[in-house]
Amino acid sequence: MAGDGNRRRGYRHLLNTFWDQATDFEIDLPSTKPVTAASFCTAREKVAPEFLRSLVHAVWQKMLDDFPDASSFRGRQVCAVDGCKINVKRSPELDREFGRPSGAYAVQVLASALVNVCSRTPVDVAVRGHASCERSILLEEHLQFLSPGDILVLDRGYPSAEMIRALLDARVDFLVRTPVSSTFPAIAEFLATEANDAVVYLTCPESELPGSEGQAASYQDSGTGRPSRVPHVACSRGVVLRMPHPTLQAPLGVGGTLQDSQV
């Protein structure tokens, strides 16, 4: 379909391929010949977004049932989450549902996906209006599909007191990229040093993070090169993170709650 100037020819190719593959796998379809592209375009408007999302969940559950070992790393599910803005076709319905940026020509949506990185299988997807926030989609939509002991990988747009508290409450370990500016004070202080890495303790405003139990963290001692471990600590408003120092090749810090023994 990519690069095909005629959209309907693109759908025709897609439908022919789908029917051929279904025949190869002996999957019964409603008709022996592919439906027309025009019929497909008309019928897809009747499919609710909730149904498409349920298909993603069904595929993920099937993957877990049939290939449980392929979906975990040392017994732990490892997931990554990210979102992107997508321009979609103009229509009054889409404009009302998702809106468009000021002065923009096309309707824009924010699509977010939670993916199991071991099996490369999507676990959950969500689509919201262009003004939505990736962080809110994670907390309100994706978090329910994570279990205690899971590992979540996040990009630099996600760090916040609210997110850290939610992941700690869910007992989900995480590895998150942090920007070198506009970050937590403890991270800013670490970035000002010449140390290769360190363990930092993030504190958050009491109104945002009223209390949580800290988790152990590990780091590579920059002097001896040997791994060190920080024991479990009880903290009222924060979390211990391992922070390697950013480099010119990777100008972002990475913080996480994992111990050496967990990876």
Stockholm file with secondary structure:
# STOCKHOLM 1.0

chainA/1-263         MAGDGNRRRGYRHLLNTFWDQATDFEIDLPSTKPVTAASFCTAREKVAPEFLRSLVHAVWQKMLDDFPDASSFRGRQVCAVDGCKINVKRSPELDREFGRPSGAYAVQVLASALVNVCSRTPVDVAVRGHASCERSILLEEHLQFLSPGDILVLDRGYPSAEMIRALLDARVDFLVRTPVSSTFPAIAEFLATEANDAVVYLTCPESELPGSEGQAASYQDSGTGRPSRVPHVACSRGVVLRMPHPTLQAPLGVGGTLQDSQV
#=GR chainA/1-263 SS CTTCSCHHHHHHHHHHHHHHHHHHTTCCCSSSSCCCHHHHHHHHTTSCHHHHHHHHHHHHHHHHHHCTGGGCBTTBCEEEEEEEEEEECCCHHHHHHHCCCTTCSSEEEEEEEEEETTTTEEEEEEEEETTCCHHHHIIIIIGGGCCTTCEEEECTTCCCHHHHHHHHHTTCEEEEEECSSSCCHHHHHHHTSCCSEEEEEEECCTTTCCCCCCCCEEEECTTTCCEEEECCCCCSSEEEEEEECCCSSSCSEEEECCCGGGC
#=GC SS_cons         CTTCSCHHHHHHHHHHHHHHHHHHTTCCCSSSSCCCHHHHHHHHTTSCHHHHHHHHHHHHHHHHHHCTGGGCBTTBCEEEEEEEEEEECCCHHHHHHHCCCTTCSSEEEEEEEEEETTTTEEEEEEEEETTCCHHHHIIIIIGGGCCTTCEEEECTTCCCHHHHHHHHHTTCEEEEEECSSSCCHHHHHHHTSCCSEEEEEEECCTTTCCCCCCCCEEEECTTTCCEEEECCCCCSSEEEEEEECCCSSSCSEEEECCCGGGC
//
